[in-house]
Amino acid sequence: MSPRFVISLVAGMVLTAPLHAEDGKPKGVVELFTSQGCSSCPPADAAFRKLVSQGDVIALAYHVDYWNYLGWTDTFSSKENTERQYGYARMMGRSNVYTPQVMVNGRDHLTGSDLSAINGKIDTFSTEGKGLTVPVDAQMHGDELEIKIGAGEGKANVVLVYFDKEKTITVEKGENSGKKISYLNSVSDVETIGMWDGKSANLTLPASVLQKPGLEGCAVLLQAATADGDPAAILGATIVMAGKNI
């Protein structure tokens, strides 16, 4: 995935925020590591769909490439998605990865098909002060996307995660051969655009870099990193979607 700032802004479309949490802010960030070629993944993909429909969390699906050898090359997979998952494993002191795996707030992992446990972990983190404690907001102003980050403790990267809202794939080979599966929020690119040092900050992206047909959404993550650069706790987040102008 090459570094770039990209959000689809075709004629007649604006950025809209789809979350409907009680206070207008997401409760947490759920990252699913999945594969079209993994026989254990369809139940997790279904649970992920329910999670997205809840509307109170930011849910992102990273398709990994290490199951492609089984006969079907995941159409959304990338080595970068696999590297992100291994980065989380190193952060947690683990030597292995698996699918379907979920990371909650960049802090802990769960089996991706256990929706009840995932929601429970989100609620637990919130009560323990490990939720999204730093305000993050992204809004269009004229021909610019302005990202506002509140004050807090620690240091973190400002990360943009680009994704496609929904695509249906007919798997023709491998463990899921013959299945037609609809995938939500499949990540297509990840880009670090800045750093945050605990003070409130504003970042502005010009319209000239907000151009890529077909890209439907972008999550903004305020994410800490280990000394080795591996992803760690997510301190704040928001999401923007391309929607029709009513």
BELQUI-V350969 format. One record per helix or strand of 3 or more residues. SS is the DSSP state (a for helix, b for strand). FROM is the first residue (numbers start at 1). TO is the last residue. Records with the same first field share a line. If there is no record, write none. Layout:
SS = FROM-TO / FROM-TO
//
This chain:
b = 13-16 / 29-34 / 58-63 / 101-104 / 108-111 / 136-141 / 144-149 / 156-170 / 180-196 / 201-206 / 217-225 / 231-244
a = 41-54 / 68-70 / 79-91 / 115-127 / 207-209
//
